[in-house]
Amino acid sequence: MSESVRLPAVAGLFYEGGARALRTDVESYLGAALSPRLPEAGWRALLLPHAGHVYSGAICAKGVGAVTLPRTVLLIGPNHHGEGAGLSLSGAAAWRTPLGDLPLARELAEGLLAEEPAVRLDERAHHREHALEVILPFLQAARPDVSIACLSLGEPDLDLCRSVGRAVARAVTRLEEGGGRVALVVSSDLNHYLPRVENRRKDDRAIEALLRGDPAELFGRVLLRERISMCGVLPATALLEALRLLPPTTPRLLARGDSGDAFGDTSRVVGYAALVWETSPGTGEKES
């Protein structure tokens, strides 16, 4: 692990670069998304979008606003730039946003390294990547003392995705045996750059696969058979595999939309959704 801090890459581009303006925006989104919050033990995972806040912030807030965050969160995102290792864990001591620093969940990070030999400590995959960074201000606003581990998955290999998912499940289980709670957050937009009606059809198919919970079906449908340009399909595939090995959950679609909602141009949109995986009653899970 490192003592370095991962500095913001897209502050002022994807979201407000000043602390006051950013906090105002994020709290406004979360305030509009107010709903009964699931307790820490009532959910396991979220899938959230990662576009500029003006486009997907409201949907991201619907996800974060639906849950009570535990102190420890594992974020898994795609690698848009292709830099660094195909499976890259950030070892930075903290990730910085204009709202402050989110410290590394060191025990979780060490557990992932121990459980999956393919994981590499590699900052190159993270230093320009926006997919996890844009979600962090929402986590900070919802739980200021949150600690994080950030994993980037950019190798389009089903076996690797499933291996990562199994490693995540083992690392989470081992950490929770000592008390506490770990939440999983996957970063993904849905289909890209088609007219709204056609784009929505592809989004429907991706969401359906997510709700079915079969990692091989999601991977095959999105990447191989239907060519759905869902940029976070690899992290989502890993998530579905992890959920198969953790106490039972039930997925629920919280919100969806597309980039045309922001300014009205529906000729070439990107789809967004927020999903939560709720824990099933009677699984023996405990509040942290």
Backbone torsions as a table, in degrees:
resi	resn	phi	psi	omega
1	MET	NA	162.6	-174.8
2	SER	-117.7	159.4	172.9
3	GLU	-95.1	1.7	-179.1
4	SER	-74.8	161.6	176.7
5	VAL	-111.9	131.7	176.4
6	ARG	-79.2	114.7	-175.5
7	LEU	-83.2	155.4	179.5
8	PRO	-59.7	137.3	178.1
9	ALA	-101.3	-28.5	-172.7
10	VAL	-127.5	16.9	173.4
11	ALA	-63.0	134.7	-176.2
12	GLY	85.6	-7.7	177.6
13	LEU	-114.6	-60.1	179.9
14	PHE	-87.9	-19.0	-179.5
15	TYR	-157.5	169.1	-176.4
16	GLU	-59.1	137.1	-177.6
17	GLY	-88.3	-13.4	178.5
18	GLY	-99.0	144.8	-175.0
19	ALA	-61.0	-45.3	-176.3
20	ARG	-65.0	-46.2	-178.7
21	ALA	-66.5	-39.4	-179.9
22	LEU	-65.8	-44.8	-180.0
23	ARG	-62.8	-39.4	178.2
24	THR	-61.2	-45.8	179.9
25	ASP	-62.0	-51.4	-175.1
26	VAL	-64.4	-43.1	179.6
27	GLU	-67.3	-31.2	175.8
28	SER	-66.0	-45.3	177.1
29	TYR	-60.8	-46.2	-178.8
30	LEU	-66.6	-36.3	178.3
31	GLY	-64.0	-38.2	179.2
32	ALA	-72.3	-19.5	-176.5
33	ALA	-97.9	9.3	-174.7
34	LEU	-54.9	130.9	177.6
35	SER	-154.3	167.1	175.1
36	PRO	-56.9	125.9	-175.8
37	ARG	-88.3	132.7	172.1
38	LEU	-67.3	139.1	176.4
39	PRO	-68.1	166.6	-178.7
40	GLU	-52.3	-42.0	-178.2
41	ALA	-80.5	-3.0	-176.4
42	GLY	-91.8	0.0	-179.2
43	TRP	-154.1	161.3	179.6
44	ARG	-120.5	-39.0	-169.1
45	ALA	-145.5	154.0	171.8
46	LEU	-127.7	147.5	162.5
47	LEU	-113.7	125.6	-174.3
48	LEU	-129.7	150.4	177.9
49	PRO	-81.7	166.1	-173.7
50	HIS	-136.9	28.9	175.9
51	ALA	-79.4	179.8	172.4
52	GLY	-53.7	145.4	-174.7
53	HIS	-57.6	-32.5	-179.5
54	VAL	-64.8	-25.5	-179.2
55	TYR	-92.5	-48.6	-172.1
56	SER	-120.3	3.8	-177.2
57	GLY	-59.7	-39.0	-178.7
58	ALA	-64.8	-37.4	-179.3
59	ILE	-75.1	-40.0	174.6
60	CYS	-57.7	-42.9	-179.8
61	ALA	-65.5	-32.6	176.4
62	LYS	-60.5	-36.4	177.6
63	GLY	-72.4	-53.2	-177.9
64	VAL	-64.1	-36.2	-178.2
65	GLY	-73.3	-10.3	-178.8
66	ALA	-89.6	-4.8	-172.3
67	VAL	-134.2	160.0	167.4
68	THR	-97.6	118.4	-175.6
69	LEU	-76.5	136.6	167.7
70	PRO	-76.4	176.4	-177.2
71	ARG	-73.8	-25.3	-174.9
72	THR	-113.8	128.3	-179.0
73	VAL	-133.0	131.0	170.2
74	LEU	-98.7	121.4	176.3
75	LEU	-104.8	132.9	178.5
76	ILE	-125.2	124.1	-176.9
77	GLY	-135.4	171.9	177.4
78	PRO	-82.8	168.4	176.3
79	ASN	-112.7	97.4	-176.4
80	HIS	-71.1	-27.0	-171.9
81	HIS	-98.1	-12.4	-179.8
82	GLY	72.1	18.0	179.6
83	GLU	-91.0	151.6	175.2
84	GLY	77.2	-170.6	-178.1
85	ALA	-71.3	156.6	-179.7
86	GLY	-67.4	-21.8	177.4
87	LEU	-134.8	95.9	-167.7
88	SER	-117.9	123.6	174.7
89	LEU	-103.2	130.9	175.6
90	SER	-76.7	128.5	175.8
91	GLY	-101.5	9.1	180.0
92	ALA	-59.5	143.1	-178.7
93	ALA	-64.3	-25.1	178.7
94	ALA	-162.1	157.0	169.7
95	TRP	-109.2	132.5	-176.4
96	ARG	-103.8	138.1	166.3
97	THR	-126.5	173.5	175.8
98	PRO	-59.1	-16.8	178.9
99	LEU	-87.6	-4.2	-180.0
100	GLY	127.6	-166.5	-175.3
101	ASP	-103.3	139.3	172.1
102	LEU	-106.3	114.2	-174.6
103	PRO	-73.0	156.1	177.3
104	LEU	-68.6	133.8	169.8
105	ALA	-81.9	84.2	-166.9
106	ARG	-61.6	-43.1	-178.1
107	GLU	-63.8	-38.8	177.6
108	LEU	-65.6	-44.8	179.3
109	ALA	-60.7	-43.2	179.0
110	GLU	-65.2	-35.1	177.2
111	GLY	-64.9	-40.0	178.0
112	LEU	-64.4	-42.6	177.7
113	LEU	-61.9	-37.9	-179.2
114	ALA	-72.2	-31.9	-173.7
115	GLU	-88.0	-23.5	-175.6
116	GLU	-132.3	106.0	-178.1
117	PRO	-61.5	-23.6	-178.3
118	ALA	-75.8	-14.7	179.5
119	VAL	-69.9	132.6	177.6
120	ARG	-120.0	138.8	168.3
121	LEU	-74.0	111.4	-171.8
122	ASP	-153.4	114.1	-180.0
123	GLU	-83.8	-15.2	-176.4
124	ARG	-62.4	-35.8	179.9
125	ALA	-69.0	-18.5	-173.0
126	HIS	-105.6	-21.0	-164.9
127	HIS	-69.0	-26.4	176.0
128	ARG	-112.1	-2.9	-171.2
129	GLU	-78.5	133.4	-177.0
130	HIS	-97.8	-15.5	-165.0
131	ALA	-61.5	-36.7	177.5
132	LEU	-91.2	-36.4	-175.6
133	GLU	-57.2	-42.4	-173.9
134	VAL	-68.8	-19.3	178.7
135	ILE	-82.7	-26.9	-170.9
136	LEU	-58.2	-41.3	179.3
137	PRO	-59.9	-30.6	177.0
138	PHE	-68.0	-40.6	177.5
139	LEU	-65.1	-42.0	179.8
140	GLN	-62.2	-42.5	-179.3
141	ALA	-66.9	-36.0	-177.8
142	ALA	-78.6	-33.5	179.9
143	ARG	-147.9	94.5	-174.2
144	PRO	-60.3	-24.7	-178.1
145	ASP	-97.1	19.2	-177.8
146	VAL	-66.0	142.9	171.8
147	SER	-117.9	151.9	-168.4
148	ILE	-135.8	155.7	162.7
149	ALA	-125.8	136.8	-173.4
150	CYS	-120.0	119.6	-176.8
151	LEU	-119.8	132.8	178.3
152	SER	-112.2	132.2	-178.0
153	LEU	-124.4	114.9	-175.6
154	GLY	-130.9	11.8	-178.3
155	GLU	-103.3	111.6	-175.0
156	PRO	-76.4	71.8	-176.1
157	ASP	-132.8	115.7	-176.5
158	LEU	-60.5	-43.2	-179.0
159	ASP	-62.1	-39.4	178.0
160	LEU	-66.4	-43.7	178.5
161	CYS	-57.4	-43.2	-179.2
162	ARG	-69.3	-37.7	177.4
163	SER	-63.3	-41.4	176.5
164	VAL	-61.4	-44.8	179.2
165	GLY	-59.3	-42.1	179.2
166	ARG	-66.4	-39.0	177.7
167	ALA	-64.7	-40.6	177.1
168	VAL	-59.6	-46.6	-179.5
169	ALA	-60.9	-42.3	-179.9
170	ARG	-66.7	-43.9	-179.1
171	ALA	-64.0	-41.9	179.2
172	VAL	-65.1	-45.8	-179.5
173	THR	-60.0	-44.8	-179.1
174	ARG	-63.9	-41.1	-179.2
175	LEU	-67.0	-39.6	-177.7
176	GLU	-74.2	-19.0	175.5
177	GLU	-62.9	-25.8	177.7
178	GLY	-89.3	7.5	-177.1
179	GLY	100.5	166.2	-179.0
180	GLY	88.1	-172.4	-171.9
181	ARG	-150.9	141.4	176.8
182	VAL	-122.5	129.5	173.5
183	ALA	-103.2	149.9	178.1
184	LEU	-110.4	131.2	178.0
185	VAL	-128.2	118.4	176.9
186	VAL	-103.5	136.7	-178.9
187	SER	-104.1	121.7	178.1
188	SER	-161.3	135.7	161.7
189	ASP	-88.5	173.6	179.2
190	LEU	-102.1	-140.6	-173.9
191	ASN	-69.0	152.4	-174.7
192	HIS	-117.6	134.4	156.9
193	TYR	67.2	41.9	168.7
194	LEU	-121.6	161.6	173.0
195	PRO	-56.2	150.4	-169.5
196	ARG	-52.0	-46.6	-175.9
197	VAL	-62.9	-46.6	179.2
198	GLU	-68.3	-40.2	179.0
199	ASN	-62.0	-41.4	-178.8
200	ARG	-64.1	-36.7	177.7
201	ARG	-60.4	-42.1	178.3
202	LYS	-68.6	-39.7	175.8
203	ASP	-59.1	-42.5	178.5
204	ASP	-55.4	-42.8	-177.3
205	ARG	-69.1	-38.8	177.4
206	ALA	-66.7	-44.8	179.8
207	ILE	-62.7	-41.8	178.4
208	GLU	-57.9	-43.5	179.6
209	ALA	-65.9	-39.6	176.9
210	LEU	-60.9	-43.2	-178.3
211	LEU	-69.4	-28.4	177.9
212	ARG	-71.4	-30.9	172.6
213	GLY	83.3	12.1	-179.3
214	ASP	-97.7	111.3	-176.6
215	PRO	-61.2	-38.7	-179.9
216	ALA	-66.9	-37.9	178.6
217	GLU	-66.5	-43.9	177.9
218	LEU	-60.3	-50.8	-179.0
219	PHE	-58.6	-48.7	-177.5
220	GLY	-67.7	-41.9	-178.9
221	ARG	-64.7	-46.9	-173.7
222	VAL	-74.5	-48.0	-171.5
223	LEU	-91.2	-32.6	-169.7
224	LEU	-106.0	-46.3	-170.2
225	ARG	-96.1	-41.7	-171.4
226	GLU	-113.9	-2.5	174.7
227	ARG	49.5	55.6	176.2
228	ILE	-89.5	123.7	-174.2
229	SER	-85.5	62.5	177.1
230	MET	-90.2	106.9	-168.0
231	CYS	-69.8	-21.6	-180.0
232	GLY	-103.5	28.0	-177.9
233	VAL	-63.5	-33.9	-178.9
234	LEU	-68.0	-51.3	173.9
235	PRO	-57.9	-38.3	-179.5
236	ALA	-67.3	-37.0	176.2
237	THR	-62.8	-44.5	177.0
238	ALA	-60.8	-41.4	179.1
239	LEU	-60.0	-47.7	-178.1
240	LEU	-60.9	-36.5	176.9
241	GLU	-66.8	-43.2	178.7
242	ALA	-59.4	-41.9	-176.7
243	LEU	-65.5	-25.1	178.4
244	ARG	-69.0	-22.9	-176.4
245	LEU	-103.7	-5.6	177.9
246	LEU	-100.7	167.4	178.5
247	PRO	-51.9	148.6	-170.0
248	PRO	-55.7	143.3	176.2
249	THR	-134.7	162.2	176.3
250	THR	-126.8	124.4	-178.8
251	PRO	-79.5	150.5	177.4
252	ARG	-145.3	131.3	174.9
253	LEU	-78.0	123.0	-178.5
254	LEU	-95.0	-39.1	-176.6
255	ALA	-163.2	155.1	175.2
256	ARG	-152.5	162.7	179.1
257	GLY	178.1	-162.3	176.1
258	ASP	-153.5	174.7	-175.1
259	SER	-64.8	-22.0	177.9
260	GLY	-66.3	-18.6	179.2
261	ASP	-65.4	-25.2	-175.4
262	ALA	-74.0	-48.2	-172.9
263	PHE	-129.8	1.9	172.4
264	GLY	93.3	-4.4	179.2
265	ASP	-84.9	109.2	-177.5
266	THR	-106.1	14.2	-176.3
267	SER	-78.9	-20.6	-175.3
268	ARG	-159.1	89.8	-167.7
269	VAL	-113.2	165.8	170.1
270	VAL	-117.4	134.8	-178.4
271	GLY	-89.3	148.9	179.3
272	TYR	-136.1	151.2	174.4
273	ALA	-153.7	155.1	169.9
274	ALA	-122.3	126.7	178.0
275	LEU	-126.0	148.9	174.6
276	VAL	-125.6	145.0	172.9
277	TRP	-108.2	108.2	-177.6
278	GLU	-87.2	142.4	177.0
279	THR	-74.8	146.3	-179.6
280	SER	-81.1	142.2	178.9
281	PRO	-60.7	145.2	174.4
282	GLY	78.8	19.5	179.5
283	THR	-90.6	1.6	177.0
284	GLY	81.7	12.9	-179.0
285	GLU	-79.1	149.9	-174.7
286	LYS	-117.8	151.1	169.2
287	GLU	-67.1	147.3	175.4
288	SER	-84.6	NA	NA
